[in-house]
């Protein structure tokens, strides 16, 4: 079960990164990005999305405009 949770977070993070990389401006709110992710990836929990969001920002060296 833990493996599924980790895989879900990684899948969401991998989806988020192209939206965030390259100095792209934040076009939507975090909740709007979550709704977009759900429409493209299928159901995901708010907790998993939140963890993936933080992980993706960390991979961008903490770009503040994404917080």
C-alpha positions as CSV (number, residue, x, y, z in Angstrom):
1,X,0.0,0.0,0.0
2,X,2.9,2.4,0.8
3,X,4.3,1.6,-2.6
4,X,1.1,2.8,-4.2
5,X,1.1,6.0,-2.3
6,X,4.8,6.7,-3.3
7,X,4.0,5.9,-6.9
8,X,0.9,8.2,-6.9
9,X,3.1,11.1,-5.5
10,X,5.8,10.5,-8.1
11,X,3.2,10.4,-10.9
12,X,1.7,13.7,-9.8
13,X,5.1,15.3,-9.3
14,X,6.2,14.2,-12.8
15,X,3.0,15.7,-14.2
16,X,3.6,19.0,-12.3
17,X,7.3,19.5,-13.3
18,X,6.7,20.5,-16.9
19,X,4.2,23.1,-15.7
20,X,6.8,24.5,-13.4
21,X,10.1,24.2,-15.1
22,X,11.9,26.8,-17.2
23,X,10.8,29.8,-15.1
24,X,7.2,29.5,-16.2
25,X,4.9,31.7,-14.3
26,X,2.3,30.2,-12.0
27,X,-0.8,30.3,-14.3
28,X,-3.3,28.8,-11.8
29,X,-3.8,28.4,-8.1
30,X,-2.6,25.2,-6.4
31,X,-6.2,23.9,-6.3
32,X,-6.7,24.7,-10.0
33,X,-3.6,22.7,-10.8
34,X,-5.0,19.8,-8.7
35,X,-8.2,19.9,-10.7
36,X,-6.3,19.9,-13.9
37,X,-4.2,17.0,-12.7
38,X,-7.3,15.0,-11.7
39,X,-8.8,15.6,-15.2
40,X,-5.6,14.3,-16.9
41,X,-4.4,11.7,-14.5
42,X,-7.6,10.5,-12.7
43,X,-8.4,10.7,-9.0
44,X,-5.7,11.7,-6.6
45,X,-5.9,12.6,-2.9
46,X,-5.4,16.2,-1.7
47,X,-2.6,14.9,0.5
48,X,-0.8,13.1,-2.3
49,X,-1.1,16.3,-4.5
50,X,0.2,18.5,-1.7
51,X,3.2,16.2,-1.1
52,X,3.9,16.1,-4.9
53,X,3.6,19.9,-5.0
54,X,6.2,20.3,-2.3
55,X,8.5,17.7,-3.9
56,X,8.3,19.4,-7.3
57,X,9.1,22.8,-5.8
58,X,12.0,21.3,-4.1
59,X,13.3,20.0,-7.4
60,X,13.1,23.6,-8.7
61,X,15.3,24.7,-5.9
62,X,12.4,26.3,-4.1
63,X,11.2,28.8,-6.6
64,X,9.1,31.0,-4.3
65,X,6.5,32.1,-6.8
66,X,5.2,28.4,-6.8
67,X,4.5,28.5,-3.1
